[in-house]
Amino acid sequence: MMSIFRKLMPREDKFLDMFCQHSKTVVGAAEALNDLLHGKDVSGNCQRIVTLENEADDITREVLLAVRLSFITPFDRGDIKDLIQSMDDAIDMMHKTVKTIRLFEKSSFDPLMQQMGEEIVQAAHLIAEAIPLLDKVGSNAQRLAAITEEITRVEGRSDDLHDQGLKDLFHQHGASGNAMAYMIGSEIYGELEKVLDRFEDVANEISGIVIENV
């Protein structure tokens, strides 16, 4: 009876599989966001992000359910919840950016927005590289530390792009009094910056797991 019961319980390695699946949705959404910021099939890529965000939500719910059902987890249950939720926050923020783009029917984007899109892709790929390494935190601690440090640098660069973007918007639209254009542009810049902020949150969660398990 106990053996049957154990077979129904989520395996410890199942958590890593689910995290990897989620990171793939994050990478896919980041690449779609970057493409649309570069003017590639804006409508189609917006819809792709919405679809991927829904998939990510399903995986997040699956992880949270598995935490409640599992006797054994690869690391602390609280860390599992915090990590998957921080990853989900990143793709949720991309979805929010899409809502703004659709609301104001934007189809062209400033060069600095495009650069921020490229930074988002880089951060997403770094997260996707880090997640499988959590299978063996001790032996991968050095590489995990390097990845989280690089994500922090990416986020720092995005802050600079955000600030310069707002300044450019002011110079471009301030003199003409086009307050709406400035408002829309600043909203998109702000949301792109928040995407990178959420990636930094993921990096911080990973750093915490490394510290606790090494």
C-alpha positions in Angstrom: 0.0 0.0 0.0 2.8 2.4 0.9 4.6 1.7 -2.3 1.5 2.6 -4.3 1.1 5.8 -2.3 4.7 6.8 -3.0 4.2 6.3 -6.7 1.4 8.8 -6.6 3.7 11.4 -4.9 5.7 13.9 -7.1 9.3 12.8 -7.6 12.0 15.0 -6.3 13.5 15.4 -9.8 10.0 16.4 -11.1 10.6 19.8 -9.5 13.6 20.4 -11.7 11.7 19.3 -14.8 8.9 21.8 -14.0 11.4 24.6 -13.4 13.1 23.9 -16.7 9.7 23.9 -18.5 8.9 27.2 -16.9 12.2 28.7 -17.9 11.5 27.7 -21.5 8.3 29.7 -21.5 10.2 32.7 -20.0 12.8 32.5 -22.8 10.1 32.1 -25.4 8.3 35.2 -24.1 11.5 37.2 -23.9 12.4 36.4 -27.5 8.9 37.3 -28.7 9.0 40.6 -26.8 12.4 41.4 -28.3 11.1 40.5 -31.8 8.0 42.8 -31.4 10.1 45.6 -30.1 12.1 45.3 -33.3 8.9 45.6 -35.3 8.6 41.9 -36.2 5.0 40.7 -36.3 3.9 42.8 -33.3 0.4 41.3 -33.1 1.6 37.7 -33.5 4.3 38.1 -30.9 2.0 39.8 -28.5 -0.4 36.8 -28.7 2.6 34.4 -28.3 3.5 36.1 -25.0 -0.1 35.8 -23.8 -0.1 32.1 -24.6 3.3 31.5 -23.0 2.2 33.4 -19.9 -0.8 31.1 -19.5 1.4 28.1 -19.9 3.8 29.5 -17.2 0.8 30.0 -14.9 -0.2 26.3 -15.3 3.4 25.2 -14.5 3.5 27.5 -11.4 0.3 26.0 -10.1 1.7 22.5 -10.7 4.8 23.3 -8.8 2.9 24.8 -5.8 0.6 21.7 -5.7 3.6 19.4 -5.9 5.2 21.2 -2.9 2.2 20.4 -0.8 2.1 16.8 -1.8 5.8 15.9 -1.7 7.6 14.3 1.3 11.0 15.1 -0.2 11.9 18.3 -2.1 15.3 19.1 -3.7 15.7 22.1 -1.5 13.6 24.1 1.1 9.9 24.3 0.3 9.8 28.1 0.8 12.7 28.5 -1.6 10.9 26.4 -4.2 7.8 28.6 -3.9 9.7 31.8 -4.0 11.8 30.8 -7.0 8.9 29.7 -9.1 6.8 32.7 -8.2 9.7 35.1 -9.0 10.1 33.4 -12.4 6.4 33.7 -12.9 6.5 37.4 -12.0 9.0 38.0 -14.8 6.7 36.6 -17.5 3.7 38.3 -15.9 5.5 41.6 -16.3 6.1 40.8 -20.0 2.4 40.1 -20.3 1.6 43.5 -18.7 3.9 45.2 -21.2 1.9 43.5 -24.0 -1.3 44.9 -22.5 0.1 48.4 -22.7 1.3 47.9 -26.2 -2.1 46.7 -27.3 -3.9 49.4 -25.4 -2.1 52.2 -27.1 -1.8 50.3 -30.4 2.0 50.7 -30.6 3.7 49.2 -33.6 7.1 51.0 -33.6 9.5 51.3 -30.7 12.5 53.5 -29.7 16.0 52.1 -30.3 16.7 52.1 -26.5 13.5 50.0 -26.0 14.9 47.6 -28.5 18.2 47.4 -26.6 16.2 46.7 -23.4 14.5 43.9 -25.3 17.9 42.4 -26.1 18.9 42.7 -22.4 15.7 40.9 -21.5 16.6 38.0 -23.8 20.1 37.8 -22.3 18.7 37.6 -18.8 16.1 35.0 -19.7 18.8 32.8 -21.3 21.0 33.2 -18.2 18.0 32.0 -16.0 17.5 29.1 -18.3 21.1 28.1 -18.0 21.0 28.4 -14.2 17.9 26.3 -13.5 19.3 22.9 -14.5 22.5 23.6 -12.4 20.3 23.6 -9.3 20.2 19.8 -9.6 23.7 19.8 -8.1 24.0 23.1 -6.2 27.3 22.3 -4.5 29.3 21.4 -7.6 27.7 24.1 -9.7 27.9 26.9 -7.1 30.7 28.8 -8.8 28.9 28.9 -12.2 25.6 29.8 -10.5 27.3 32.7 -8.7 28.7 33.9 -12.0 25.3 33.7 -13.7 23.5 35.7 -10.9 26.2 38.3 -11.0 25.8 38.7 -14.8 22.1 39.1 -14.4 22.7 41.9 -11.9 25.0 43.6 -14.5 22.3 43.2 -17.2 19.7 44.8 -14.9 22.1 47.6 -14.2 22.6 48.3 -17.9 18.8 48.3 -18.3 18.5 51.0 -15.7 20.8 53.2 -17.7 18.8 52.5 -20.9 15.6 53.3 -19.1 16.9 56.6 -17.8 18.4 57.6 -21.1 15.1 56.6 -22.8 13.1 58.9 -20.6 15.5 61.7 -21.2 15.2 61.2 -25.0 11.4 61.1 -24.8 11.5 64.4 -22.9 13.7 66.1 -25.6 11.6 64.6 -28.4 8.1 65.4 -27.1 8.6 68.0 -24.4 9.1 70.9 -26.8 6.1 69.9 -28.9 3.9 69.4 -25.9 2.9 65.9 -26.9 2.2 64.7 -23.4 0.4 61.5 -24.6 3.4 60.3 -26.6 5.7 60.9 -23.6 3.3 59.1 -21.3 3.0 56.1 -23.5 6.7 55.9 -24.1 7.6 56.3 -20.4 5.0 53.6 -19.5 6.7 51.1 -21.8 10.1 52.0 -20.6 9.0 51.5 -17.0 7.5 48.1 -17.7 10.6 46.9 -19.6 12.7 48.0 -16.6 10.4 46.1 -14.3 10.8 42.9 -16.4 14.6 43.2 -15.7 13.9 43.9 -12.1 11.9 40.6 -11.9 14.9 38.8 -13.4 17.1 40.2 -10.8 14.6 38.9 -8.2 15.0 35.4 -9.7 18.8 35.8 -9.5 18.5 36.7 -5.8 16.4 33.7 -5.1 19.0 31.5 -6.8 21.8 33.1 -4.8 19.9 32.4 -1.6 19.5 28.7 -2.6 23.2 28.4 -3.3 24.1 30.0 0.1 21.7 27.7 2.0 22.8 24.5 0.3 26.6 24.9 0.0 
